[in-house]
């Protein structure tokens, strides 16, 4: 299976990066074709200007590449820290510019009436890993809802979200357990030979 792997963390030595690199290794060794995108290293521009919105597509080559790859991939894997209850700006901009109308969804119906939402990514699998300093389960629920219902689920994807809580206050050995959890979730979501 072709899998898009998105990493959005500006820290070179972040746990998100460690998770993403390990996921890439595991998926590749299971026979998947991984397209690894580090949004910060690529300099992904999160801003959709008025002309892009009016055109209905982007002239930016990087945005076009991401749209094309997402269309052909069978899966999406996302890693990011929780910044103010959501993803960092570059990843939010990726959602705005790549999961746009015509790629992630379409609107159907006659002119000048309320349109019906039609997801375009049905059947594709997605898995999101979020790290947060928060120990509050309510924060985890909001992040899971954002990805599973408001973004990827709304585009038709079968989505799971794993929120790794209390990053700074976690107990000894927690990161080892999280790496093991990553391995289990990847094997369940993107099995070898799929």
Secondary structure, DSSP 8 states (H G I E B T S, - for coil): -EEEEEEE-S-TT-HHHHHHHHHHHHHHHTT-EEEEEEHHHHT------HHHHHHTS---HHHHHHHHHHHH-SEEEEEEE-BTTB--HHHHHHHHHHS-BTTTEEEES-TTS--EEEES-TT-EEEEEEE-S---HHHHHHHHHIIIIIITGGGT-EEEEEEE--TTT--TTHHHHHHHHHHHHHHHHS-TT-
